[in-house]
């Protein structure tokens, strides 16, 4: 386990809350301290931390890996930041992109031609973990003259049919 400043602060917060609760049960400080020391890790790892993960949308970023992209499509959002922030595919041809990412899942809408354009490739990135998240992450690669000029990440609401 890696001990970070945020971990220490959150652990102290849980300790203070447990200490405040235990003080209402008994007035002996040594007993309160002992019970709080024992209960703090239990409360942190079995109550506080799971709730924090459910209600926050934090996820780990991973480096882009073509094999993982194809084998685990539900976890593509973990690689999306590297693709968008560093313009990972900028300057690559459609053939190179297709070899790396596979065939695009759908074409994006182009208002200038009033139809889906074969120069706007879209890929499903899956859903970021968290409660109440109904936004599907998507990646769009925009081509001009058969080379990628821009990559965009956007959210699309999940539709239940």
Secondary structure, DSSP 8 states (H G I E B T S, - for coil): ----HHHHHHHHHHHHHHHHHHHTT---HHHHHHHHHHHHHHHIIIIIHHHHHHH----------HHHHHH-GGGTHHHHHHHHHTTTTTT-BHHHHHHHH-S-SEEEEETTTTEEEEEEEEEEEEE-SSTT--EEEEEEEEEETTEEEEEEEEEEE----
